[in-house]
Amino acid sequence: MCGIWALFGSDDCLSVQCLSAMKVAHRGPDAFRFENVNDYTNCCFGFHRLAVVDPLFGMQPIRLRKYPSLWLCYNGEIYNHRAVQQHFEFEYQTNVDGEIILHLYNKVGIEQAVRMLDGVFAFILLDTANKKVFLGRDTYGVRPMFRAMTEDGFLAVCSEAKGLVTLKHSTAPVLQVEPFPPGHYEVLDLKPNGKVTSVEMVKFHQCTDEPAHVCYDGVEKLSPGFEIENVKNNLRILFNNAIKKRLMTDRRIGCLLSGGLDSSLVAATLLKQLKEAKVKYPLQTFAIGMEDSPDLLAARKVANHIGSEHHEVLFNSEEGIQALDEVIFSLETYDITTVRASVGMYLVSKYVRKNTDSVVIFSGEGSDELTQGYIYFHKAPSPEKAEEESQRLLKELYLFDVLRADRTTAAHGLELRVPFLDHRFTSYYLSLPPEMRIPKNGIEKHLLRETFADSKLLPKDILWRPKEAFSDGITSVKNSWFKILQDFVEHQVDDAMMAAAAQTFPFNTPKTKEGYYYRQIFERHYPGRAGWLTHYWMPKWTNATDPSARTLTHYKSATKA
């Protein structure tokens, strides 16, 4: 996890512009480099490093003696870099996984290069010999990237929008900053004056497509067909492999543990893999909640079962409310459910950074979208409609859960790893017949639970624990986090403000006082940037007016049962 930043064709003083790069210093607390591009005085790279792989030679932009015209600045992890290196017999200059991007680009060109990368990434690749700039981002947008480009060809790129919003340019007093679309790469021509023109934006991978890098991953051959035992065995193989490949790091590994199905499966499998890899330190797991939080109780049970070194972080409503401003600043969004869920993750990440030496943090993001884990999937009119919704959620992860997971951990210099969004695992799961993936017997994620039912990885009551949203599970059922927040904002936003909400905020007009309060904070930090959020996250097939799972009838009936 790092912070990347680059400018091409800047009209302003670079020594002034580069101050913007310091806005993402939290993403790389270990080192910083600012470097001008040879023969292009108005082009430069900025890089904040979190040293996770190759602490000695991992600084960026990466430049190799073999390719003097290539410059690479990237944020991410390429898990198959050694396998691809060995296949093509590339001669490495460093031990950095991202070096493979330069070798592949030189060997097969940008289109094939990005398709062969198994990992998460956001990169800026400059080829001064061929006068090209390339931008690319992984399938699900696990690693963030924003760009701003003016009509006269000034291009600015950064891991987070906050590194771009204060930039100045002669032809555009206010830069149009936008998230770079996941699963795409962009080709730009570099002019002699350092300006660029966009040539094409290409979608290189659909989440339903089997990735092109399958031939390099060394996974045992999967069983054919959709017989249930074969499917479960294939899912176990792919999930284990998703965890195993993500052990690639020189820093200590930890795991967020809510006690829900997803994080519990990750923690249990991770600990098993660390033992097999003969890692000498115990796995640290981290849970957060208020007094009487169901998440704390469930996470404690899981930790005792798997034998992790468990840490519990307690917080109260006042601490959570006080964190809202810095959380929204870190997130760069005002989406209601994202903000709610981010407070706990932000505070637990703060604890991890301050009190432990765990830096690479595993988590369960992506599972709900992939395996139809949200409670509203019980209301899906058909398996086919549920499948459509699952794919929509996966495509929008970069706006919601993946955004939350990245920003709340990166804010404290931690690197997040999300095995449920492994390319092989997701494409196989999505290839299964729609009727296999829907909730069954009133239980969501039935197939995933059934897959690990005989593994003894988890206690039975944890394996079959009903879905509990992270923002709900950190508090008791009697006094939900969303209710605490709504009671607080009731005194911050009056009825007159709500009556004028459509005039104050014509785009994505907040419908509740809570939404209005978050939007106020967002506009204070990022005025006029509401378009970064295309729409609010809300459940489908229900008349719910609040995104909390605890407001849905299925949840209410389940808790009474």
C-alpha positions as CSV (number, residue, x, y, z in Angstrom):
1,M,0.0,0.0,0.0
2,C,1.5,3.3,-1.1
3,G,0.5,6.7,-2.3
4,I,1.2,7.6,-5.9
5,W,1.0,11.0,-7.6
6,A,2.1,12.4,-11.0
7,L,1.7,15.5,-13.1
8,F,2.2,15.8,-16.9
9,G,2.3,19.2,-18.5
10,S,2.0,21.4,-15.5
11,D,2.0,25.2,-16.1
12,D,2.6,26.0,-12.5
13,C,5.8,25.8,-10.4
14,L,6.3,22.1,-9.6
15,S,7.8,22.9,-6.2
16,V,4.5,24.5,-5.3
17,Q,2.3,21.8,-7.0
18,C,4.2,19.0,-5.2
19,L,2.8,20.1,-1.9
20,S,-0.4,18.5,-3.0
21,A,1.4,15.1,-3.0
22,M,1.8,15.5,0.7
23,K,-1.9,15.1,1.2
24,V,-1.5,11.3,0.7
25,A,1.5,10.9,2.9
26,H,-0.5,8.7,5.3
27,R,-0.5,6.0,2.6
28,G,3.3,5.6,2.8
29,P,4.8,6.6,6.1
30,D,8.2,4.9,5.5
31,A,9.7,7.0,2.7
32,F,9.0,9.7,0.2
33,R,10.4,10.6,-3.2
34,F,9.7,13.4,-5.7
35,E,11.3,13.0,-9.1
36,N,11.3,15.1,-12.3
37,V,11.1,13.3,-15.7
38,N,14.2,13.7,-17.8
39,D,13.7,16.2,-20.7
40,Y,10.2,17.1,-19.5
41,T,10.6,19.8,-16.9
42,N,6.9,20.1,-16.3
43,C,6.3,16.3,-15.6
44,C,7.1,14.7,-12.3
45,F,6.3,11.8,-10.0
46,G,5.6,11.7,-6.3
47,F,5.7,8.6,-4.2
48,H,4.9,7.7,-0.5
49,R,6.1,4.3,0.4
50,L,4.8,1.7,2.9
51,A,7.7,-0.9,2.7
52,V,5.9,-4.2,2.5
53,V,8.0,-6.0,-0.1
54,D,11.8,-5.5,-0.8
55,P,12.6,-2.8,1.8
56,L,16.0,-2.0,0.2
57,F,15.2,-1.5,-3.5
58,G,11.5,-0.8,-3.4
59,M,11.4,3.0,-3.9
60,Q,9.6,4.5,-6.9
61,P,9.3,5.5,-9.6
62,I,10.8,2.2,-10.6
63,R,13.4,2.5,-13.3
64,L,15.5,-0.4,-14.7
65,R,18.9,-0.2,-16.4
66,K,17.4,-2.5,-19.1
67,Y,14.6,-0.1,-20.0
68,P,16.0,3.5,-19.4
69,S,12.9,5.1,-21.1
70,L,10.4,3.5,-18.8
71,W,9.1,5.0,-15.5
72,L,6.6,3.2,-13.2
73,C,4.8,4.4,-10.2
74,Y,2.3,1.9,-8.8
75,N,0.3,1.0,-5.7
76,G,-0.6,-2.6,-5.2
77,E,0.6,-6.2,-5.1
78,I,1.2,-8.5,-8.0
79,Y,0.8,-12.0,-6.5
80,N,1.9,-13.9,-9.6
81,H,5.0,-11.9,-10.4
82,R,7.5,-14.7,-9.6
83,A,5.5,-17.3,-11.7
84,V,5.4,-14.9,-14.7
85,Q,9.0,-13.9,-14.3
86,Q,10.0,-17.6,-14.4
87,H,7.8,-18.3,-17.3
88,F,9.3,-15.6,-19.5
89,E,12.8,-15.9,-17.8
90,F,12.8,-12.2,-17.1
91,E,16.0,-10.9,-15.4
92,Y,14.9,-9.0,-12.3
93,Q,16.8,-5.9,-11.0
94,T,14.9,-5.7,-7.7
95,N,12.7,-8.0,-5.6
96,V,9.7,-5.7,-6.0
97,D,6.6,-7.4,-7.4
98,G,5.6,-4.4,-9.5
99,E,8.8,-4.7,-11.6
100,I,6.9,-7.4,-13.6
101,I,4.8,-4.7,-15.1
102,L,7.8,-3.1,-16.9
103,H,9.0,-6.5,-18.2
104,L,5.6,-7.5,-19.4
105,Y,4.9,-4.2,-21.1
106,N,8.2,-4.4,-22.9
107,K,7.5,-8.0,-23.9
108,V,3.8,-8.1,-24.9
109,G,2.5,-4.5,-24.7
110,I,0.1,-2.9,-22.3
111,E,-3.1,-4.7,-23.3
112,Q,-1.7,-8.2,-22.7
113,A,0.4,-7.0,-19.7
114,V,-2.5,-5.8,-17.6
115,R,-4.5,-9.0,-18.4
116,M,-1.7,-11.2,-17.0
117,L,-1.4,-9.4,-13.6
118,D,-2.9,-11.4,-10.7
119,G,-3.3,-8.8,-8.0
120,V,-4.6,-5.4,-7.0
121,F,-3.0,-2.3,-8.5
122,A,-3.2,1.2,-9.7
123,F,-0.3,2.3,-11.9
124,I,1.2,5.2,-13.9
125,L,3.5,3.9,-16.6
126,L,5.6,6.4,-18.7
127,D,7.4,5.4,-21.9
128,T,9.4,8.4,-23.0
129,A,10.9,6.5,-26.0
130,N,7.4,5.9,-27.5
131,K,5.9,9.1,-26.0
132,K,3.1,7.3,-24.2
133,V,1.5,7.4,-20.7
134,F,-0.5,4.5,-19.4
135,L,-2.9,4.4,-16.5
136,G,-4.4,1.2,-15.1
137,R,-6.5,-0.1,-12.2
138,D,-7.4,-3.5,-11.0
139,T,-10.8,-5.3,-11.7
140,Y,-12.6,-4.3,-8.5
141,G,-10.7,-1.0,-7.7
142,V,-9.2,-2.5,-4.5
143,R,-6.4,0.1,-5.0
144,P,-7.7,3.6,-5.6
145,M,-6.7,6.1,-8.3
146,F,-8.1,9.5,-9.3
147,R,-7.3,11.6,-12.4
148,A,-7.8,15.1,-13.5
149,M,-7.3,16.2,-17.1
150,T,-7.8,19.6,-18.8
151,E,-8.7,20.4,-22.4
152,D,-5.2,21.7,-23.1
153,G,-3.6,18.3,-21.9
154,F,-2.6,18.8,-18.3
155,L,-2.9,15.5,-16.5
156,A,-2.8,14.9,-12.8
157,V,-3.1,11.5,-11.1
158,C,-3.2,10.4,-7.5
159,S,-4.2,7.6,-5.2
160,E,-6.7,9.8,-3.5
161,A,-8.7,12.8,-4.6
162,K,-7.4,14.9,-1.8
163,G,-4.0,15.0,-3.5
164,L,-5.5,16.7,-6.6
165,V,-8.3,19.0,-5.5
166,T,-5.9,21.9,-4.5
167,L,-3.8,21.8,-7.7
168,K,-3.8,24.9,-9.9
169,H,-3.8,25.2,-13.7
170,S,-4.0,28.2,-16.0
171,T,-6.9,27.1,-18.1
172,A,-9.0,25.4,-15.3
173,P,-9.3,27.3,-12.0
174,V,-11.1,24.2,-10.6
175,L,-9.9,20.8,-11.9
176,Q,-12.5,18.1,-12.7
177,V,-11.3,15.3,-10.5
178,E,-12.8,11.8,-11.1
179,P,-12.1,8.3,-9.9
180,F,-10.3,6.1,-12.5
181,P,-12.7,3.3,-13.5
182,P,-11.7,-0.2,-12.2
183,G,-10.8,-2.9,-14.7
184,H,-9.6,-0.4,-17.2
185,Y,-6.4,1.0,-18.6
186,E,-6.0,4.2,-20.5
187,V,-3.5,5.1,-23.3
188,L,-2.4,8.7,-23.6
189,D,0.0,10.3,-26.1
190,L,2.8,12.4,-24.6
191,K,3.6,15.6,-26.5
192,P,7.0,17.3,-26.6
193,N,5.7,20.0,-24.2
194,G,4.7,17.5,-21.6
195,K,1.0,17.7,-22.3
196,V,-1.0,14.6,-23.1
197,T,-4.0,13.6,-25.2
198,S,-6.2,10.6,-24.3
199,V,-6.1,7.9,-27.1
200,E,-8.4,5.2,-25.6
201,M,-9.9,3.9,-22.4
202,V,-10.1,0.0,-22.5
203,K,-11.9,-2.4,-20.2
204,F,-9.5,-5.3,-19.9
205,H,-11.4,-7.6,-17.5
206,Q,-15.0,-8.4,-16.6
207,C,-15.6,-9.9,-13.2
208,T,-17.4,-12.9,-14.8
209,D,-14.5,-13.7,-17.1
210,E,-11.9,-16.3,-16.2
211,P,-8.7,-14.2,-15.9
212,A,-5.9,-14.6,-18.5
213,H,-3.3,-15.3,-15.8
214,V,-4.9,-18.7,-14.8
215,C,-2.1,-20.6,-16.5
216,Y,0.5,-19.0,-14.1
217,D,-1.2,-19.6,-10.8
218,G,-0.2,-23.2,-10.1
219,V,-3.6,-24.2,-8.7
220,E,-4.5,-27.8,-8.9
221,K,-7.0,-28.8,-11.6
222,L,-10.5,-28.1,-10.6
223,S,-13.3,-30.7,-10.8
224,P,-15.6,-30.2,-13.8
225,G,-19.4,-29.8,-13.6
226,F,-21.7,-28.4,-11.0
227,E,-22.2,-31.4,-8.8
228,I,-22.4,-29.9,-5.3
229,E,-19.4,-31.8,-3.8
230,N,-17.2,-30.9,-6.7
231,V,-18.3,-27.2,-6.4
232,K,-17.6,-27.1,-2.7
233,N,-14.2,-28.7,-3.2
234,N,-13.3,-26.3,-5.9
235,L,-14.3,-23.3,-3.8
236,R,-12.2,-24.6,-0.9
237,I,-9.2,-25.0,-3.2
238,L,-9.6,-21.5,-4.7
239,F,-10.2,-19.8,-1.3
240,N,-7.2,-21.4,0.2
241,N,-5.1,-20.3,-2.8
242,A,-6.5,-16.8,-2.5
243,I,-5.2,-16.6,1.1
244,K,-1.9,-18.3,0.4
245,K,-0.8,-16.0,-2.4
246,R,-1.6,-13.0,-0.2
247,L,1.0,-14.0,2.3
248,M,3.6,-12.2,0.1
249,T,5.1,-9.6,2.5
250,D,8.1,-8.8,4.6
251,R,6.0,-7.2,7.3
252,R,3.8,-8.7,10.0
253,I,0.3,-9.9,9.0
254,G,-2.8,-9.3,11.1
255,C,-6.5,-9.8,10.5
256,L,-9.7,-7.8,11.2
257,L,-12.2,-10.1,12.9
258,S,-15.9,-9.1,13.4
259,G,-17.1,-12.6,14.3
260,G,-19.2,-12.7,11.1
261,L,-18.9,-15.4,8.6
262,D,-16.6,-13.6,6.1
263,S,-13.9,-12.3,8.4
264,S,-14.0,-15.5,10.5
265,L,-13.3,-17.7,7.4
266,V,-10.5,-15.4,6.4
267,A,-8.9,-15.4,9.9
268,A,-9.2,-19.2,10.4
269,T,-7.8,-20.0,6.9
270,L,-5.1,-17.3,7.3
271,L,-3.9,-18.7,10.6
272,K,-3.8,-22.2,9.1
273,Q,-1.8,-21.0,6.2
274,L,0.7,-19.1,8.4
275,K,1.3,-22.2,10.4
276,E,2.0,-24.2,7.2
277,A,4.3,-21.4,6.1
278,K,6.1,-21.7,9.5
279,V,5.7,-18.0,10.2
280,K,7.2,-17.5,13.6
281,Y,4.9,-14.9,15.0
282,P,1.3,-15.5,16.2
283,L,-1.6,-14.1,14.1
284,Q,-3.0,-10.9,15.7
285,T,-6.8,-10.5,15.2
286,F,-8.6,-7.3,15.9
287,A,-12.3,-6.7,16.9
288,I,-14.0,-3.5,17.7
289,G,-17.3,-2.6,19.4
290,M,-19.2,-1.0,22.2
291,E,-20.3,-2.7,25.4
292,D,-22.6,-5.7,24.7
293,S,-21.6,-5.7,21.0
294,P,-22.5,-9.0,19.4
295,D,-19.5,-8.7,17.1
296,L,-17.1,-8.6,20.1
297,L,-18.7,-11.7,21.6
298,A,-18.6,-13.6,18.3
299,A,-15.1,-12.5,17.5
300,R,-13.8,-13.6,20.9
301,K,-15.3,-17.0,20.3
302,V,-13.7,-17.3,16.9
303,A,-10.3,-16.2,18.3
304,N,-10.5,-18.7,21.1
305,H,-11.4,-21.5,18.5
306,I,-8.5,-20.7,16.1
307,G,-5.9,-19.7,18.7
308,S,-5.1,-16.2,17.5
309,E,-3.6,-13.4,19.6
310,H,-6.8,-11.4,20.0
311,H,-7.2,-7.7,20.6
312,E,-10.5,-6.1,21.5
313,V,-11.0,-2.3,20.9
314,L,-13.8,-0.7,22.9
315,F,-15.2,2.7,22.0
316,N,-18.2,4.7,23.1
317,S,-20.7,6.7,21.2
318,E,-18.9,10.0,21.9
319,E,-15.6,8.7,20.4
320,G,-17.5,7.4,17.4
321,I,-19.3,10.7,16.8
322,Q,-16.1,12.7,17.3
323,A,-14.4,10.7,14.6
324,L,-17.0,11.5,11.9
325,D,-15.2,14.6,10.5
326,E,-11.8,12.9,10.0
327,V,-13.5,9.7,8.8
328,I,-15.4,11.6,6.0
329,F,-12.3,13.5,5.1
330,S,-10.4,10.2,4.7
331,L,-13.2,8.5,2.8
332,E,-13.9,11.3,0.3
333,T,-17.6,10.3,0.3
334,Y,-20.8,11.1,2.1
335,D,-22.7,7.8,1.5
336,I,-24.6,7.1,4.7
337,T,-23.9,3.4,5.1
338,T,-20.3,3.8,4.1
339,V,-19.7,6.5,6.7
340,R,-21.5,4.5,9.5
341,A,-19.4,1.3,8.8
342,S,-16.2,3.3,8.4
343,V,-16.1,4.7,12.0
344,G,-15.4,1.3,13.6
345,M,-12.9,0.3,10.9
346,Y,-11.1,3.7,11.2
347,L,-10.8,3.4,15.0
348,V,-9.7,-0.2,15.0
349,S,-7.1,0.6,12.3
350,K,-5.9,3.5,14.5
351,Y,-5.5,1.1,17.3
352,V,-3.5,-1.4,15.2
353,R,-1.1,1.2,14.0
354,K,-0.5,2.7,17.5
355,N,-0.3,-0.5,19.5
356,T,1.0,-3.3,17.3
357,D,3.5,-4.1,14.6
358,S,1.0,-5.7,12.3
359,V,1.0,-3.8,9.0
360,V,-0.6,-6.1,6.3
361,I,-4.2,-6.6,7.4
362,F,-6.5,-9.2,6.0
363,S,-10.3,-8.6,5.9
364,G,-13.5,-10.1,4.5
365,E,-14.6,-7.3,2.1
366,G,-16.3,-8.4,-1.2
367,S,-18.0,-11.5,0.1
368,D,-21.4,-10.0,0.6
369,E,-21.5,-8.7,-3.0
370,L,-20.1,-11.9,-4.4
371,T,-22.0,-14.5,-2.4
372,Q,-25.3,-12.6,-2.1
373,G,-24.9,-12.0,1.6
374,Y,-27.0,-8.9,2.1
375,I,-30.3,-9.6,3.8
376,Y,-32.3,-8.0,1.0
377,F,-31.3,-10.9,-1.3
378,H,-34.0,-12.9,0.4
379,K,-36.4,-10.7,-1.5
380,A,-34.9,-11.3,-4.9
381,P,-37.7,-12.1,-7.4
382,S,-35.6,-14.7,-9.2
383,P,-32.1,-16.3,-9.1
384,E,-31.3,-14.4,-12.3
385,K,-32.3,-11.1,-10.8
386,A,-30.1,-11.9,-7.8
387,E,-27.2,-12.7,-10.1
388,E,-27.6,-9.3,-11.9
389,E,-27.7,-7.5,-8.5
390,S,-24.6,-9.4,-7.3
391,Q,-22.6,-8.3,-10.4
392,R,-23.8,-4.7,-10.1
393,L,-22.6,-4.6,-6.5
394,L,-19.2,-6.0,-7.5
395,K,-18.8,-3.4,-10.2
396,E,-19.7,-0.6,-7.7
397,L,-17.5,-1.9,-4.8
398,Y,-15.0,0.9,-5.5
399,L,-17.7,3.4,-4.5
400,F,-18.6,1.7,-1.3
401,D,-17.1,-1.2,0.7
402,V,-13.8,-1.3,-1.1
403,L,-13.5,2.4,-0.7
404,R,-14.2,2.2,3.0
405,A,-11.8,-0.6,3.6
406,D,-8.9,1.1,1.7
407,R,-9.3,4.6,3.1
408,T,-9.9,3.6,6.8
409,T,-6.8,1.4,6.9
410,A,-4.6,3.6,4.6
411,A,-5.3,6.6,6.8
412,H,-3.2,4.8,9.4
413,G,-0.5,3.5,7.2
414,L,-1.8,-0.1,6.9
415,E,-2.2,-2.3,3.9
416,L,-5.4,-4.2,3.4
417,R,-5.7,-7.5,1.6
418,V,-9.1,-8.9,0.5
419,P,-9.0,-12.6,-0.5
420,F,-12.7,-12.8,-1.3
421,L,-12.0,-10.5,-4.3
422,D,-9.4,-12.9,-5.7
423,H,-9.8,-13.0,-9.5
424,R,-9.9,-16.8,-9.7
425,F,-12.3,-17.2,-6.8
426,T,-14.8,-14.6,-7.9
427,S,-14.9,-15.7,-11.6
428,Y,-15.5,-19.3,-10.6
429,Y,-18.2,-18.4,-8.1
430,L,-19.9,-16.2,-10.7
431,S,-19.8,-19.1,-13.2
432,L,-22.0,-21.3,-11.0
433,P,-25.7,-21.7,-11.9
434,P,-27.7,-18.7,-10.4
435,E,-29.9,-21.0,-8.3
436,M,-26.9,-22.4,-6.5
437,R,-25.9,-19.0,-5.2
438,I,-29.2,-17.6,-3.8
439,P,-30.2,-17.8,-0.1
440,K,-31.6,-21.1,1.0
441,N,-33.8,-22.2,4.0
442,G,-33.9,-18.5,5.1
443,I,-30.1,-18.3,5.2
444,E,-28.0,-16.0,3.0
445,K,-24.6,-17.2,1.7
446,H,-25.8,-20.8,2.1
447,L,-23.4,-22.2,-0.5
448,L,-20.4,-20.6,1.2
449,R,-21.4,-21.8,4.6
450,E,-22.1,-25.3,3.3
451,T,-18.7,-25.3,1.6
452,F,-16.9,-25.1,5.0
453,A,-19.4,-27.0,7.1
454,D,-17.2,-30.1,7.5
455,S,-13.9,-28.3,7.7
456,K,-14.0,-27.6,11.5
457,L,-12.5,-24.2,10.7
458,L,-15.1,-22.4,12.8
459,P,-17.6,-23.2,15.5
460,K,-21.0,-24.2,14.0
461,D,-22.9,-21.2,15.4
462,I,-20.4,-18.8,13.9
463,L,-20.5,-20.6,10.5
464,W,-24.3,-20.2,10.4
465,R,-24.4,-16.8,12.1
466,P,-26.9,-14.6,10.3
467,K,-25.7,-11.5,8.4
468,E,-25.0,-8.6,10.7
469,A,-23.8,-5.3,9.0
470,F,-20.5,-4.1,10.4
471,S,-22.0,-0.8,11.4
472,D,-24.7,-2.6,13.3
473,G,-22.8,-5.5,14.9
474,I,-20.4,-3.1,16.7
475,T,-23.3,-2.0,19.0
476,S,-26.1,-3.8,20.9
477,V,-29.4,-4.7,19.2
478,K,-31.1,-2.4,21.8
479,N,-29.1,0.6,20.8
480,S,-27.9,0.4,17.2
481,W,-25.1,2.6,15.9
482,F,-27.4,4.0,13.3
483,K,-29.9,5.0,16.0
484,I,-27.1,6.6,18.1
485,L,-26.1,8.7,15.1
486,Q,-29.6,9.6,14.2
487,D,-30.2,10.8,17.8
488,F,-27.1,12.9,17.6
489,V,-27.8,14.6,14.3
490,E,-31.4,15.4,15.3
491,H,-29.8,18.2,17.3
492,Q,-27.4,19.3,14.5
493,V,-29.8,19.6,11.6
494,D,-33.1,21.4,12.0
495,D,-36.3,21.1,10.0
496,A,-35.7,24.3,8.1
497,M,-32.4,23.0,6.8
498,M,-34.1,19.8,5.6
499,A,-36.9,21.8,4.0
500,A,-34.3,23.6,1.9
501,A,-32.1,20.5,1.3
502,A,-33.0,20.3,-2.5
503,Q,-31.9,23.9,-3.0
504,T,-28.8,23.5,-0.9
505,F,-27.8,20.1,-2.4
506,P,-29.6,19.7,-5.7
507,F,-27.5,16.6,-6.6
508,N,-28.0,13.5,-4.4
509,T,-30.2,15.5,-2.2
510,P,-30.1,14.0,1.4
511,K,-33.5,12.7,2.5
512,T,-32.6,12.4,6.2
513,K,-30.9,14.6,8.8
514,E,-28.1,12.1,9.1
515,G,-27.5,12.3,5.4
516,Y,-27.6,16.1,5.5
517,Y,-25.1,16.2,8.3
518,Y,-22.6,13.9,6.5
519,R,-23.0,16.0,3.3
520,Q,-22.3,19.2,5.2
521,I,-19.0,17.7,6.5
522,F,-18.1,16.5,3.0
523,E,-18.8,19.8,1.3
524,R,-16.6,21.5,3.9
525,H,-13.7,19.4,2.9
526,Y,-14.5,18.9,-0.8
527,P,-16.8,21.7,-2.0
528,G,-18.5,21.0,-5.3
529,R,-17.3,17.4,-5.5
530,A,-20.6,15.6,-4.7
531,G,-20.4,13.9,-8.1
532,W,-17.8,11.5,-6.8
533,L,-20.7,9.5,-5.3
534,T,-23.1,8.6,-8.2
535,H,-25.8,7.4,-5.8
536,Y,-26.4,6.3,-2.3
537,W,-26.1,2.6,-1.3
538,M,-29.6,1.2,-0.5
539,P,-31.1,-2.3,-0.4
540,K,-33.2,-3.4,-3.4
541,W,-36.6,-5.1,-3.6
542,T,-37.8,-3.5,-0.3
543,N,-39.4,-0.2,0.8
544,A,-36.6,0.5,3.2
545,T,-35.8,4.1,3.8
546,D,-32.5,3.3,5.7
547,P,-29.6,1.1,4.6
548,S,-29.2,-0.6,8.0
549,A,-30.0,-4.3,7.9
550,R,-31.7,-4.0,11.3
551,T,-34.5,-2.0,9.7
552,L,-35.4,-4.9,7.3
553,T,-38.3,-7.2,8.2
554,H,-36.2,-10.3,7.6
555,Y,-33.7,-9.2,10.3
556,K,-36.5,-8.3,12.7
557,S,-38.2,-11.7,12.4
558,A,-34.8,-13.5,12.7
559,T,-33.9,-11.7,15.9
560,K,-37.3,-12.5,17.5
561,A,-37.1,-16.2,16.5
